[in-house]
Amino acid sequence: MKKYIIISCGAMIGAVSRYAIALSLAAVTPFFFTATLVVNLLGAFGIGFIFQKLVARNPLWHDFLITGLLGSFTTFSLLTYENYMLVEVGDLLALSIYLAINLFGGFMLAFLGMKSGGAS
């Protein structure tokens, strides 16, 4: 039961943080799906960094930070929905760019997070 509470607490913080970023970015940019892109890229870096700094040294942080907080902060389901919406409106160029930035950018930022966190 303790594990579920720890994950839930992290998830609450991650979800609220994601919502706050979405609200902040909605006022700043009309660019397509900026909030999802930003949280996915921040989350990718965060997972790499946190894994190296905390989880690799103390696995107890995994449930709270990676499964809970970053699991609810980043969002694959919303990413797939937004990609579907781009297909629906026929904007295949935007779809390609958006997917490439999310996938490649996410991979690169997870890598940079690991390196920043101390991976050799």
C-alpha positions as CSV (number, residue, x, y, z in Angstrom):
1,M,0.0,0.0,0.0
2,K,2.9,2.4,0.8
3,K,4.2,2.1,-2.8
4,Y,0.8,3.1,-4.2
5,I,0.7,6.2,-2.0
6,I,4.2,7.2,-3.0
7,I,3.4,6.8,-6.7
8,S,0.1,8.7,-6.2
9,C,1.8,11.6,-4.5
10,G,4.4,11.9,-7.3
11,A,1.6,11.6,-9.9
12,M,-0.3,14.4,-8.4
13,I,2.7,16.7,-8.5
14,G,3.5,15.7,-12.1
15,A,-0.1,16.2,-13.3
16,V,-0.5,19.6,-11.7
17,S,2.9,20.7,-13.0
18,R,2.0,19.6,-16.5
19,Y,-1.3,21.5,-16.3
20,A,0.5,24.7,-15.1
21,I,3.0,24.5,-17.9
22,A,0.1,24.1,-20.4
23,L,-1.7,27.1,-19.1
24,S,1.5,29.2,-19.1
25,L,2.4,28.3,-22.7
26,A,-1.1,28.7,-24.0
27,A,-0.9,32.4,-23.2
28,V,2.5,32.7,-24.9
29,T,2.4,30.8,-28.1
30,P,-0.2,29.8,-30.7
31,F,2.2,27.1,-32.1
32,F,0.8,23.6,-32.4
33,F,0.9,21.5,-29.2
34,T,3.7,23.4,-27.6
35,A,2.8,22.3,-24.1
36,T,3.0,18.6,-24.9
37,L,6.3,19.0,-26.7
38,V,7.8,21.0,-23.8
39,V,6.7,18.6,-21.1
40,N,7.8,15.5,-23.1
41,L,11.3,17.0,-23.7
42,L,11.6,18.2,-20.1
43,G,10.5,14.9,-18.9
44,A,12.9,13.0,-21.1
45,F,15.8,15.1,-19.7
46,G,14.4,14.7,-16.2
47,I,14.2,10.9,-16.4
48,G,17.8,10.6,-17.6
49,F,19.1,13.1,-15.0
50,I,17.0,11.7,-12.1
51,F,17.9,8.2,-12.9
52,Q,21.6,8.9,-12.8
53,K,21.6,11.2,-9.8
54,L,19.0,9.4,-7.6
55,V,17.6,6.2,-8.8
56,A,20.8,4.5,-9.7
57,R,22.1,5.2,-6.2
58,N,18.8,4.7,-4.3
59,P,16.1,2.7,-6.1
60,L,13.4,3.9,-3.6
61,W,13.2,7.2,-5.6
62,H,12.0,5.3,-8.7
63,D,8.4,5.0,-7.7
64,F,7.9,8.6,-6.6
65,L,10.0,10.4,-9.2
66,I,10.0,8.3,-12.4
67,T,6.7,6.3,-12.1
68,G,4.7,8.9,-10.3
69,L,5.9,12.4,-11.0
70,L,7.5,12.1,-14.5
71,G,5.0,9.4,-15.5
72,S,2.1,11.8,-15.1
73,F,4.1,14.9,-16.2
74,T,4.9,13.5,-19.6
75,T,2.1,12.2,-21.8
76,F,2.2,9.7,-24.6
77,S,-1.5,9.4,-24.8
78,L,-1.9,13.1,-25.5
79,L,0.9,13.0,-28.0
80,T,-0.8,10.3,-30.0
81,Y,-4.1,12.2,-29.9
82,E,-2.4,15.3,-31.2
83,N,-0.8,13.3,-33.9
84,Y,-4.2,11.9,-34.9
85,M,-5.6,15.5,-35.0
86,L,-2.8,16.5,-37.4
87,V,-3.7,13.5,-39.6
88,E,-7.4,14.5,-39.5
89,V,-6.7,18.0,-40.7
90,G,-4.3,16.7,-43.3
91,D,-1.2,18.5,-42.1
92,L,1.4,15.7,-42.7
93,L,4.3,18.1,-42.7
94,A,3.4,19.3,-39.2
95,L,2.8,15.7,-38.1
96,S,6.3,14.7,-39.4
97,I,8.0,17.6,-37.7
98,Y,6.1,17.1,-34.4
99,L,6.9,13.4,-34.3
100,A,10.5,13.9,-35.1
101,I,11.0,16.6,-32.5
102,N,9.2,14.5,-29.8
103,L,11.0,11.2,-30.5
104,F,14.5,12.4,-31.5
105,G,14.5,15.3,-29.1
106,G,13.2,13.1,-26.3
107,F,15.9,10.6,-26.9
108,M,18.6,13.2,-27.1
109,L,17.5,14.9,-23.9
110,A,17.2,11.7,-22.0
111,F,20.8,11.0,-23.1
112,L,21.9,14.5,-22.1
113,G,20.1,14.0,-18.7
114,M,22.0,10.8,-18.1
115,K,25.3,12.5,-19.0
116,S,24.5,15.5,-16.8
117,G,23.5,13.2,-14.0
118,G,26.9,11.5,-14.1
119,A,26.7,8.6,-16.6
120,S,30.1,7.7,-18.0
